[in-house]
Amino acid sequence: MRLFAAAILLTLGNLTPLARAALGQGVDSVEADARTLKGTVTVTAMSGYSVHQIKRSDGALLREFVSPSGQVFGIGWQGPMMPNLSQLLGPSYALFQQAPPPAHHHGPISVHIASLVVQTGGHMRDFHVRAYLENLLPSGVSEEVVK
């Protein structure tokens, strides 16, 4: 069942241009992501982190949550298609694949394995992904900020 769900997500993900940022990677990839996604970047400084938001003309929105040390500790996606999770999760994708299979074939997926948390959901033309690494959350920053 887990492989079935992963296959669906990867198939849908391949319809979306690849982003280059990934959990645990550096902030320097945000501009490359904007070029790849053909989107515009806005940066918002928050208390203890920054949000680098890339918006595409089709309404898709990729948020990269960056710690003061320059690491992407969380990613939020909202768009008409499911993103390529292997690209967004980067090295954490292997850990994601090790998670126990979901109890159902359809609907949202929630994975919490080691320090990786991934939540997916939505429906046609309105997909959502929220992913973060608990061990990279900046001091005093809650996982609730990753949206």
Rosetta blueprint (number, residue, H / E / L):
1 M L
2 R H
3 L H
4 F H
5 A H
6 A H
7 A H
8 I H
9 L H
10 L H
11 T H
12 L H
13 G H
14 N L
15 L L
16 T L
17 P L
18 L L
19 A L
20 R L
21 A L
22 A L
23 L L
24 G L
25 Q L
26 G E
27 V H
28 D H
29 S H
30 V H
31 E H
32 A H
33 D H
34 A H
35 R H
36 T H
37 L H
38 K L
39 G E
40 T E
41 V E
42 T E
43 V E
44 T E
45 A E
46 M E
47 S L
48 G L
49 Y E
50 S E
51 V E
52 H E
53 Q E
54 I E
55 K E
56 R E
57 S L
58 D L
59 G L
60 A L
61 L E
62 L E
63 R E
64 E E
65 F E
66 V E
67 S L
68 P L
69 S L
70 G L
71 Q E
72 V E
73 F E
74 G E
75 I E
76 G E
77 W E
78 Q E
79 G E
80 P L
81 M L
82 M L
83 P L
84 N L
85 L H
86 S H
87 Q H
88 L H
89 L H
90 G H
91 P H
92 S H
93 Y H
94 A H
95 L H
96 F H
97 Q H
98 Q L
99 A L
100 P L
101 P L
102 P L
103 A L
104 H L
105 H L
106 H L
107 G L
108 P L
109 I E
110 S E
111 V E
112 H E
113 I E
114 A L
115 S L
116 L E
117 V E
118 V E
119 Q E
120 T E
121 G E
122 G E
123 H E
124 M L
125 R L
126 D E
127 F E
128 H E
129 V E
130 R E
131 A E
132 Y E
133 L E
134 E H
135 N H
136 L H
137 L L
138 P L
139 S L
140 G L
141 V L
142 S L
143 E H
144 E H
145 V H
146 V L
147 K L
